[in-house]
Amino acid sequence: MKNFRRLCLFFGLAAGTGALAGCDLARSKWAEGMAALEKMASNRSLDATDPILARIGKETVRQSEVDESGAEFFPPGNGSRAPSALLRLKTVQALAARKRIVVLAHQVGFARRPQFETQRKMAEDFLLMRLYRNNLRSQIQISDADLHAYYNVHRREFLVGEVRASHILTWTVENARKAQDLLKSGEPFAAVARMLSVDPVSSRKDGKITNVLSGDLDLAFQKALAQLPAGKVSDIVKTSAGYELIRKDAEIQGSPRPFDSVKEDIRKEMLDQEEAKQETAAASKIPIAIDEQQLRLSSPSESH
């Protein structure tokens, strides 16, 4: 590499014919040549550690992308997995299909438009948040003793029995608040469920979901339902389905589900809680300064 640099410098200076301007030009050309050379060396190093598996126009699919995206495109289901070689081939094909769209976007010129940089920055922020949270979560240790302690304290949440309940399911917290306000004003639960619930089955039955086994429910739903006395309506509960108001109509209690059958659900719940706790504690130390004057200046004028 040193000899190559000397040769570049020698021929670059020779091209300048001894004049000062020629030397400046030679130095400029030499710098450009060295930058290109170092980029090529970097690319060769990258190709050695992260090889290219497919080319799509000027776009590529690299080994690291396949490793990162395999679970995204083809998550394992029911304990079965496709053979590793086949899974990797399908992942490369899926990534290549995505890169075709990227090539088309470049051809149209989207990468040069102002909104691209804004959205790129937002995507970068989201990725950094995800990486930070994944790293934070990976450092949290939940022992079997912790899991057993949680199970013993929250045993009631894992009771298996016949539960009769009704709910009002909405997709937004705003609609859940509307339903809550209507209930507080004296509107019957059945009427509000028929009017606002987006559950196509239970909304036709006044919100009723009868003969519910608590062990089959979403964990957040199950937790809220377990804490309710019969006849009472919960506060707004965020579940995997949306935002819900839950009423326990009746319950015939049975025995708690075995610890081993709920162990991983408990682990996830404890990880979620500890992750949120640590993230909040760390983030609260970073000050936020909002420029209210600039905010007012940049806000669209309101019509009165």
N, C-alpha and C positions, 0 to 999 in steps of 0.2 A: 504493500500500500504506500509506504514512504517513497519508494523508487518511482511509483506511478505518479505521485504528486510532484516529484522533481521534474519528471518528463513533461507533465502538464504545464508546469511553471516555465520550463525552458522553451517549449514550443509557443506558449502564449506570449512570452516576452519577445521571442524572435519575430513573431507576427507584428510586433509594434514598431519594427525598424528603427528602434532606438529613440524615437520621439516620445516626449512626455505624454502626449495624448494617446499615443500607441500603447504606452505602458499602462495607462489608466484603463484603456479598453482591454488590454491583455489581462489585467488583474480582474476586471469585471467578468470577462469570459472564463477565466480560470475559476473564479468563485462559483459561477453558474455550473461549470463542469464538475467541480467538486461536490456541489449540492446534489447534482443529478447522480453522481457516482455513489455518494453516501446513501441516497434514497434507494438506489438499486441494491446496494449491500444490505440495507435494512429490509427490503422486500425479500431478498434471498434468505435472510435470516428468518423472516416471518414465514416464508414458504416451507422452511425446514421444520419449524415448530408448529405451524398451523397451516397445513397444506390445503391447496385449492382442490375441491372435489368436483366442481362444475363451473362452467363459464356460460354466462348469459349476456351476450353483447359485451359491454365493458364491466358488467357486474360479475361477481363471483360468489360461490358458496364455499365457505371454509369449514374445516374440521370443527372449530370451536362453535360455529353456528349450529351445526348438526348436534353436537353434544348438548348445547343449551336448549335447543328447540324440540328434541325428540319427544319429551313428555308433553309439550304443548300441542303437537300435531296428533300424536298417537298415545294418549295416556293408557297405562295398563288397566284392564278392567276385569273384575271378578277373579283376580289372582292369575289370569292367563296373560301371556305376552307373546307377541310375534317373535320369530327368530331374530336374533340381533342383526344379522346381515340384512334381512328383509326390512326390518324396522328402519335401519339406517338408509337403505335405498329409498324407501317411501318418504323419509324425512327430507332427503336431498331433493327428491322430485317435488315435494310440497314447497320447499324453500325456493327452488328454481322457478316454480310457477309464480310465486310471490315476486321474485326479482324481475320477471318479465314485465310486471306492472310498473316496477320501479324504472325500468328502461323506458317504457312508454311515457312515464311522468317526466323524465329527463328530456325526452324528445319534444314534449309539449312546452317545456321550459318552466315547470313548476318550481324547480329548485332555485330559480332566480327571482321568484316573486317574494315580496316582503312578508306575506303571511306564512311562508314556509319557515323562515327563521324563527318567527314567534312560536309556531307549533313545534318546531324542532326543539326549542328551549323548553317548552312545556313537557315534551316527551322525555327529554333529558332529566328534568326535575323528577318526573314520575319514576324513571328508572333508578335514579340515585336514592329516592325514598324507599323503593322496593329492596335495593341492595342493602341499605342501612338496616331495614327492618329484618330482612333475612339473616343478616349477620348478628343482629341483636338477639333474635330468636334462637340462633344456633348456640349461643353461649349460655342460655338459660338451662339450668339443670333441675329436672323434676324427678325426685326419687320415688321408688315404690312406696316408701313410708309416707311421702307427701300425698300420693294418690289414694292410699288407704285412709289417711286422715280426712281428706276431702269427702271420700265416699261415706265415711261414718257420720260426718257432720251434716251432709246433704242427703242422707239415706232416703228421706221422704220423696226426693225428686226422682228416685229410681224405682218407685213402687210400680208394680205391674198389676193392673186391675181394669175393671170396666169404668171408663170415664165418659160421661155425657157432657158435651160442651157445645157452645155456640161461639162463633167468631165473626168479626167484621174485618175483612182483608182489604187493604188499600195499597196502592203502589207508591204513594207519596205521604210524607208525614203531615203535610197540609190537609189532605183529605181525611187522614186519621183524626186530626184535631177537630175537623168539622163534625165527624161522626161522634166524637167524644162530647163536643158542645151540645149536640142534639140530644144525646142521652142524658146529660146533666140538666137539660131544659125540660125533661120529662117525656121525651119521645120514646115509644116502646122499642126495645132492642130489635125485635123482628122487623119493624118498619124501617129502621135505619139500615139494617143488614140488607133488606130488599133494595133500598135506595142507593147505597154507597158501596157495598161490598163487591169486589171484582172476582170473587170465587164463584164461578158459573154454576156450581152444583149446590153449595150450601146457601147461596143467596136466594135460591128459589124455595128453600126450606126454612126461611126466617133465620138463616145463619147457623142452623143446627148441624153439628157433625157428631152423630150419635155413635155409641159403642166404640169409642176411641180407646185404643190401648196406649197407655202413656209411654210404653217402651218404643212405640213406633213413631213418635212425634219428633219434630225439629227440637233440638236441645233447648233453645231459648223459649220456644212455645211450651215445652214440657216443664221447664223451670218455673215459668210464670203460672202455669196451670196448677202445679203442685202447691204453690203458695196461696192459692185462692181458696177461701171457704165457699161452700156451695151457695149459689145464687149471686155471687159478687162478680163484678166486672173489673178486669185488670186495667192498669194504665196502658199507654201505648207501648207495644212490644215490637222491637225490630227483630224479624226472623228472616230466614233464607227466602221466604215467599214475598216479603214486603213489610208493611206496618200493620199491626193487628191489635184489635181490642178483643179480649177473650173473656167469656163468661163460663164459669163452671156450673153446669146445671145439676149434675149428680155424680157421685163417685162411689164405687164399691172397691175398697182397697184390698189388694192381695199382698203378696210377698215382694220384697225388693228384688230387682234384677241382680243376678250374680255379679260380683265385682269384675271378673274377667271379661264379661260381656260389655261392660261400660268403661273399662280401663282407658281405652284410647280416646273416648269422648271426654273423659275427665282430664286427660293429659292435654288435649287441645284447648279445653276451657281454661285450665291453669296457665298454659303458655300464653293464650290471648290476654289474660288478666295481667300476668307479669310483664309481658311485652309492652302493653299499654302503660303500665305503671312506670317502667324504666324509661320509656320514650318521653312520657310527660315530664318526668323529673329532669331529664337531660335537656329537653327543649325549653323548659321554663326558665333556664339560666341564660338563654339567648334573648336579648332585648329586641323588641319590635318598635320601630319608629315610623309612624304613618304621617306623611306630609299632607295634612288636611287642607291646607291652602291650595296645593297643587291638585289635590283630589277634586276640590270644588271647581277649579279652573278647567280641568279635563273632563268634567261631567257634562253630559248634554243638558242644555237648559230645559227646565221644566215649564210646561205650559200651565197657566193657572186659569 
